[in-house]
Amino acid sequence: MKAICYNCEKELGWEKPENTFGLPIFCSTECSNEFPDNGTKEFKERMEKLKKESK
């Protein structure tokens, strides 16, 4: 599965590692700075959605 930026959802052109240790992947520092705090409800919902899609 290709790695996808958690903020803008741009495909990054490399394979997502087997285990990212629950850490989000970003295409740039700008995207990681824009991304809401990891503890937010939106983040948790998005993580669940991404997990379902990756199966």
C-alpha positions as CSV (number, residue, x, y, z in Angstrom):
1,M,0.0,0.0,0.0
2,K,1.3,3.4,-0.9
3,A,2.0,5.9,1.8
4,I,-0.5,8.8,2.0
5,C,-0.1,12.1,3.7
6,Y,-2.5,12.3,6.7
7,N,-3.2,15.9,6.1
8,C,-3.7,16.5,2.4
9,E,-4.1,12.8,1.5
10,K,-1.6,13.1,-1.3
11,E,0.0,9.8,-2.4
12,L,3.6,9.9,-1.6
13,G,5.0,7.5,-4.2
14,W,6.6,5.1,-1.7
15,E,5.3,2.1,0.1
16,K,3.9,2.6,3.6
17,P,6.1,0.7,6.1
18,E,4.6,-2.4,7.7
19,N,4.5,-0.6,11.1
20,T,4.4,3.1,11.5
21,F,4.0,2.7,15.3
22,G,0.7,4.6,15.1
23,L,2.5,7.8,13.8
24,P,0.9,9.8,11.0
25,I,2.9,10.2,7.7
26,F,3.1,13.7,6.2
27,C,4.3,14.8,2.8
28,S,5.8,18.0,4.2
29,T,6.5,19.9,7.4
30,E,3.7,22.3,6.4
31,C,1.2,19.5,6.4
32,S,2.3,18.2,9.7
33,N,2.0,21.7,11.2
34,E,-1.5,22.1,9.7
35,F,-2.7,18.8,10.9
36,P,-4.9,18.9,14.0
37,D,-3.6,17.6,17.3
38,N,-3.4,13.8,17.4
39,G,-5.8,13.6,20.3
40,T,-8.7,15.1,18.5
41,K,-11.9,13.3,17.7
42,E,-11.3,14.0,14.0
43,F,-7.9,12.4,14.1
44,K,-9.3,9.3,15.7
45,E,-12.1,9.0,13.2
46,R,-9.7,9.5,10.3
47,M,-7.4,6.8,11.7
48,E,-10.3,4.4,11.9
49,K,-11.2,5.2,8.3
50,L,-7.7,4.7,7.0
51,K,-7.3,1.4,8.9
52,K,-10.5,0.1,7.3
53,E,-9.4,1.2,3.8
54,S,-6.0,-0.4,4.2
55,K,-7.4,-3.9,4.9
